[in-house]
Amino acid sequence: MSDDKNHVTAAAVLPLVGGADNVTSIAHCMTRLRLGLRDRSLVDRTALQAVPAVLGVVEDDTYQIVLGPGAVARITQAFERLVAEQRSATPAGAATTDTTAMTAATTAEELAAQGAALRAARKRKNATPVKLLLRRIADIFVPLIPALIGAGIIAGVNGLLVNLGWLPGISPALTAIASGFMSLIAVFVGYNTAKEFGGTPVLGGAAAAVIVYAGVAHVSVLGQTLSPGQGGVLGALAAAALAVRVEKQCRRFVPESLDVLLTPALTLLVTGLVTLFGLMFVAGEVSTAIGTGATWLLAHGGAFAGLLLGGLFLPLVMLGLHQALIPIHTTLIEQQGYTVLLPILAMAGAGQVGCAIAVLLRLRRNSSIRATIRSALPAGLLGVGEPLIYGVSLPLGRPFVTACVGGAAGGSFVGFFNMLGATVGATAIGPSGWALFPLLKGNENPGTTVLIYAGGLAVGYAAGFLATYFFGFTREMLTGLDTDPATPPTATATATAPAEPAPTPATAPPTG
């Protein structure tokens, strides 16, 4: 039955993105189906957002359809099968008749249009060299998230069993399963880096493998012996990027007849020597500084640091700068077994949920916005915030600010306990909200860690709700927004007598 549901969703989405011939690439991350499209003008965005399983749409370097955790992997598989079937069975440009049925169910909302305009503006602003580089770095780590989550959950279960003294015989096996991926994560980072920057992926993986090879313990640099894994994912990223550069240079001067022999050998030799005698040491120092800095920050300024991190995370997402945190999270997980930053940043989502509930209560007559919130809230509770951000708070304006207030309050709560010595971390990146509970880990017993995180969520919900309820709307905003968009007299007045004073449409963006 579940497969049928995923197939129906994929079949509804495909014609709305221009059909199989318009799709150039298919991938997915934790929550989004990421599509490369030849012509984005063929996308029926309004109908796409009306598909029941679609939680939101984000236009970036790829066209991203938010489907939520769990569902996205299954729908992606069904989508890939449909694309393959249509390419082999239908002529180019063919379309199915499903579009008509979906379009009939569409409700065109001005808030959604405003959110789309804000997304487009953000995309234009994000097209800077630094932000494009950060986006590419994010694309290196995003495919690793499922394995990080799987290993993190197994590590958490193993820790619980050890603390309870249950099944001691299985603990070594669970440790091996949970730790195997993390011990070789540098290789996967190297592979993805070379793939992302246009090199041979396996050469990038091979260059990064030098870092985790046990034999580096016999190599001395400036009188210091290297340690296996020194430099971690940052060293792997640098080594693979260098390998791509060396490989491309080799292609320029190595004769074609010798390319298959000399280019791989020279790439690994040059990159390996630079990695061993330079990159590992430098990256190791940077990685250590990141771990020390994060620990010091929360130990000495926990509440204030949490307030800043939780309050500014949503704006960071809007600017595309949050992608710079992905390698930092991964470095902390590699070093300490968990990242202390993610549970604090997750509080931004709690503020967003509290904000949405307040909007739901304040706009009791606006059936359109209330329907959007009701459909997006479950995803928001699980940490998928895009539908609420782009469909509600951001286009409304002031509620986006009050949502940040909720995130700041929740982040300050969790940060305060970190300052007291009770660290709260996550063993993987990607999930947040309630979905982060199975991945929580800290230096206290699991029950204390869960209670602190749950308390942070509760504070974030409450602060986001109160800030939005009392300060999220001006009188003018409420007058214009708290009306029923389906009321015939309003629709007639605005359509036939635009020169006369009339209530602002219920879903229009705020003017104050």
N, C-alpha and C positions, 0 to 999 in steps of 0.2 A: 504493500500500500504506500509505504514511504517512497519507494522508487517511482511509483506512478506520480506522486505529488511533485517530486523533483523533476521528473520529465515534463510535467505540465508547466511548471515554472520556466524551465529552460525553453520549452516550445513557445511560451508567451514572450519571453525576452528576445529570442533570436530575431524575429521579424522587426522588432522595435528598434534594433540597433543596425538595421540595414541588411539583414540576411547574412548567410554564410559567406558570400563573396565580399562582403564589406569587412569581415573579421580577418585581421592579419596575425594576431597572437592572442593566446588565451592563458591566463595564469590566475592564481588566487592567493590571498594571504589569509590572515585569521578571520576576517569578516567580509572581504570584498572580492568580487569577481572582477579581474583586471583585464580589459580588452584593448588590443591595438586595433584601431579602425582606420580604414582608408579615407572615408569621407564622413565626418561627424554631422554634416548637415542632413544625413539620412536617418539620424536618430530621432525617434519620436519621444522626447524626454517626458512630456506630460503623461502619455500613455504608459511609459516605462515606470514612472513613479506610482502609477495606479495598480500595477501588478501586486497582488496581495503579499507575496513573499519579499518584495523589494522594500527595504527600509530607507533607502536614500540613494542618491546619485552624486558622485564627485567627479568633476572633470579635471584631470591632471595630465601628466605626460601619457598616461593610459586612461581609458574611460572606465571608471570604477563604479560598480554596482554593489551597494551594501546589502548583504544578505544575512549577515549574522554568523556567529561561531557555530560550527557543526554543519549547518545547512549549506554553507558556501562550498565546501569540498564536494558534497554529493551533487549539488546543482551544477557545479563546474564539470564534473564527469559526464553528466547527462547532456550538458551544453556541448562539450567536445564531441560526443557521439553524434548529436544532431548536425553539427557543422560538417563533420566528415560525411554523414549520410547525404546531406543536401548538396555538397560539392560533387559527389559522385553520381547523384541521381537527378539533379535539377540544373537547368541552364543558368548561366550567370544572370544575376539580377532578379531571379524568380523570387516571389514573395508568397507567403501563405495568407490564408484568409483570417488567421487568428487576430490580426491587427484590428480588424473592424470590431470584433467582440470586445477586445480590451479597451479600445478607444471609447466605446459606448459607456464603459464603466468609469471613465475619467472625470474627475472634478477639478477644473482649472482653478487654482488658488493663487491669489496675488502674492501672498507671503512666500509661496514656493518659488514664484518668479523672482521675487526680491532676493531670496536665498541663492538662486541660480546666478543672478547678476553679481552678488557678492563673491560667489565662488569664482566667476570669470575674472572679476577684478583682482582677486587674490592670485589667481594663476598668472595674470600679466605681471603683477608685482614680483612674483616668485621667480620669474625668468631671468635671474641674475646668475653669474658664474658660481658664486658661493652656494646659493640655494640649489642650483642644479647639481653641484657636486654632492651636497648633503643628500639630495634625493637619490643619487646613484649609490651612495654609501648605504642608504636605507634599503635599496633594492638588493644589496648584497646580503643583508642580514634577515630580511623578511622571509625568504624561503627556509631559513633555519628555525623559525619560530615553532612549527609543529614538533620538531624533535626536542627543542628546549622544553616545551610544555610536557611532552611525554616523559622525558627524563626527570623533570622536576616533580611531577606527580608521583612517580615511582620512588624517587628519593624521599619525598614526604611520607609516603606509606611505610617505607623501610624505617625511617626515623621513628614513626609512631609505634611500629612493632617492637623496635629495640627498647624504647622507653617503657613500654608495657611488659616487656619480657616475653612476648609471644613469638612462637615459631623461630627460635634462634637459628635453626639449621638452614633457613631460607635466606637469612640476611646477607650472607656473602654473595649469593646469586643476584639478589636485588641490587646490591651495591655495584656489582659488575655491570648490570644492565643500565643502571642510572648513570654510572660514571664513564661508561665506554664512549658515549658521544662527546661528553665534555672533554675527555682526554685527547680527542682528535678534532675538536671543533676548529682549530687553526687550519687544518687541511681543507675543511669545507669552506671556510672563509676565503682561503686562497683560491679555491676552484671557482667560487662565485665571483670573486674580484676579477680574475682574468676573463671570465665570461662577460662581465658587465663592461669592462674596458676594452673589449675587442681583441683579446689574446686567445691563446689555446688554453681552455680551462684546466686540462690535466697538468699542464706545465705550471700554472699558477698554484695548483694543489701540491705539486711536487716541490716547488720552491718553498711553500709554507710548511711542508712536512719536516724540513730541516729543523724548525723550531722545536718540534715535539719529539725529535729523535733522541733516544736515551744517550747515544754516543756523544752528544755535544758536551757532556760532562767531562770529556777528555780534552776539550778545546779551551785554551787560555787566551784571554784578551786583556792586554795591559796588566798582566799579572793576576787577573781574576779569572776563575774558572766559570764557564757558563753553566746554567742549570737548564735541564729539559723544560720546555714550556716558557722560558724567559721571554718576555715581550708579549706573549699571549696573542689575542686576536688582533691587537694593534700592530704587532710585528708581522703577523701573517698578512694583514691588509697591505702593509708597506712592501713586504717581500714580493707579493703577487703583482702589485702595481709596477714595481721595478721590473719584474719578469716580463710583463707585457711590453714595457718600453724597450727592453733589451731585445726581445723577440722581434719587434717591429723594425728595429735598427738592423738586425741580422738579415731580415728579409730583403733589405735594400742592397747589401753588398755581397752576400753569399751566393755563389753560382747556383742556378736552379737545379743542376744535376747533383749538387752536394747538400742542398737545402735540408733534405730529410735526415741527414746525418749531423751536419754541423750546427744548424739552428737550435735544435733542442739541447745539444750538448753545451754550446756556448751560453745559451739562456740560463741553464741550470748552474753552470760553473760560475759565471759572473755574478748572478743573483745570489747563489749560495755563499760565495766568499764575502760579498758585501753584507749579507744577512748575518753571517757568523761574526764578522769582525767590525760590525757597526750597528746594524739595525736592531739586533737582539738586545744589545746593551741599552741603546737609546729608548727603544720601545718598552723595555723592562722598567727603566726609570720613570717613564711617563705613566705606565700602568700602575706602578707603586704609588706615584703621586696622586693618581685618581682615587685609589682605594683609601689612602691616608687622608686625602682631602675630604672625601665624602664622610668618613668616620668622624673626623675632627669637626666638620661643619655641623653635623647633627648632635654631636656630643656637647658642643659649646654654645650653639645657637639654635637648638632644635626647634623650639616653638616659632621663633622668628623666621628661621630658614624654611620651616614647613609652611608658614604663612605665605612667604614669597613664592615657593615652588608650586604650592597648590593653587594660589591665586593667579599666577601668571601662565599656567600651563595651557589654558584655552587660547589666550592670545598667541602663545608660541606655536600652537597648532595652526592658527590662522596665518601666521607668517611663514610656516614651513620650517621653522628653526628647531622644532621638537625632534627632527630626524637626527640631529647631532647627538642626541642622548642615547641612541640605539647602541653604538659601540661602547659607550660608557656603561650602560646597563650590562652588556655582555661581559665587559672586563670585570665588573664587580661580581657577577655570578661566577666567573672563572676563578677569581681570587678567593672570595669569601663564601661561595656557595649560594649567595642570594644578593639581590640588589636592594639596598635600603631606600632607593629613590622612588621606585615604582609605586609602592603603597601610598606614598605621599602625593605623587602626581595623580593617582587614581581618584583622589578626593575631588578633583575638578569635575569628574563625572557625577559625583554625589551632589555637588552644588547645582549641576545642570538638571538633575532629576528633581531636586527640591524646587528649583525655579519653575520647571514645567508644571508641577502640581499646583503651585501658586497661580500660574497663568490659567490653569484649568478652572480654578475657583473664582478668579477675578473676572473672567470672560464667560459668564454662565450662559449668555445668549448667543454666543458665536459658535454655532454648531460645526463650522468648518475647521477652525483652529482646535476645538475640543476633540474632533475626530482624529486630527493629525497627532495630537498629544497622546490620546488613548492607544493609538496603534504603535507609537514610538516608545512609550514608557517601558514596556517589558524589555525591549532591546537596551534602553538606557540603563536599566537596573543591572543588566549583564555587562555593562561597560561599552556598549556600542552607542556612541554619543552623536554621530553625524546626523541622524534624522531629527533629533531635538535641536541641535545647533543650527543646522541650515534650514530647517522647516519652521522653527519657532523663535528661539531666543535671539539669534543674530539678526534676522530681518526686523525683529521688533525693536532692537537697539538697546534700550535700558535693561531689559531682562538679561541680556548677555553679560552686562556688568555685574548685576546682582548674582548671577550664576557664579561668576568669578569670586564674589565675596563668600559664597558657600564653600567653594573649593579652598579658599584661603583659611577658613575656619576649620575645616576638616583636616587640612594639611598641618595646621598649627597644633591640633590635638595630637596627631600621630607623632609629629616632631617633638612635642613636649615629652612624651614618654621615651623617645629615643634619647633625649637629653638626660633623663633620669636613669638611663642605662638599659632600658628594655627595648632593644632594637626590633624593628618589624621589617621584614624583607620579603621578596618574592623570588622563587627559584627559577622563574622564566619570565620572559617579556611577552607582551601581546594582550592577554586578558586583563580586565580590570573590573570594577564593580563587584557583584556577587561572584562572578566567574573566577575571581582571584583567590577566593577562600582555599581551594585545594592546593594552591601553590605557595601559601604563606609559610615563612620560616623565620625564626629569630633566635636570640640567645636565651630566651626564657622558654618555659614549657609551652607546648602547642596551644593549650587553652588560653593562656595569657596573651599570646600573640594574636589569636583569633579575636579575643575580646577587645584588644586595643584597636585593631583594624575595624571591627564592627562598630566600636564607639566613634571612630573617625567618620565612618559612613553616616552614622546617625547625626553627628554634629553637622556634617556637610549638607545632609538633607534639610535639617532644621534651619540652618543659617541661610541656605539658598532659598528656602520657602519664605522665611520671614522677611529677608531683604527684598525679595521680589514682590511679596504681597503688599508691603507697606511703602516701598520706594521704587518699584519697577514700572509704575505707570503714572503719567501726569493726568490731570482731569481731562485734558483734550484727547489724550490717547484713549482713555476709557470711553469717552463719549463716542469716538469714532469706531472703536474696536468692539465694544460690548453690545453689538447688535446682531440680529439674525440676517446673514447674507442671503437667505432664501425668501425673505419677506417681500412679496410682490410690490407693495406701494413704494418701498425704497428703490427697488430695481427700476420701477416705472419712472419715478421722479428723476433719477439720475440719468436715465436713458433718453427721456423725452424733453426734459427741461433742465439741461445742464447749466443754464445761466442762473437759475434760482438756487438759493442756499439749500443744501441737502446734506444729510449725514454722510460722513466719510465711509466708504465701503468697508465692510467688516474686516477684510483681510488686507487692507492697504497698509503699506509701511508707515511707521509713525513719523510725524512731522516735528515732534518735540522731544 
